Amino acid sequence: MKDLSSDDLLRFCRTNVSTFFSLAAEAFEGVQQLAGLNRQAGSAIRGI
């Protein structure tokens, strides 16, 4: 197994953090859209 240099390790960690935040942002947007659809469905059921 090849040992990683400190620069390689830092680059790897930054990439992982960047990927995590990108995926978290996508998930948050999905939850917001789902909440909006639930609100619309509730309003339609109540006839508001």
C-alpha positions in Angstrom: 0.0 0.0 0.0 1.3 3.4 -1.0 1.8 6.0 1.8 0.0 9.2 1.2 1.9 12.5 1.4 0.4 15.2 3.6 -0.6 17.1 0.5 -2.4 14.1 -0.9 -4.1 13.4 2.4 -5.2 17.1 2.7 -6.6 17.0 -0.9 -8.4 13.8 -0.2 -10.0 15.2 3.0 -11.1 18.5 1.2 -12.6 16.5 -1.6 -14.6 14.4 0.9 -15.8 17.5 2.8 -16.8 19.2 -0.4 -18.7 16.1 -1.6 -20.5 15.8 1.8 -21.7 19.4 1.7 -22.8 19.1 -1.9 -24.9 16.0 -1.1 -26.2 17.6 2.1 -27.4 20.7 0.2 -29.2 18.4 -2.4 -30.9 16.5 0.4 -32.0 19.8 2.1 -33.5 21.0 -1.1 -35.3 17.8 -1.5 -36.8 18.1 2.0 -37.8 21.6 1.3 -39.6 20.5 -1.9 -41.3 17.7 0.0 -42.5 20.1 2.7 -43.9 22.4 0.1 -45.8 19.5 -1.6 -47.2 18.4 1.8 -48.4 22.0 2.4 -50.1 22.1 -1.0 -51.7 18.7 -0.4 -53.0 19.8 3.0 -54.4 23.0 1.6 -56.1 21.1 -1.2 -57.7 18.6 1.3 -58.9 21.3 3.5 -60.2 23.4 0.6 -58.2 26.5 1.5 
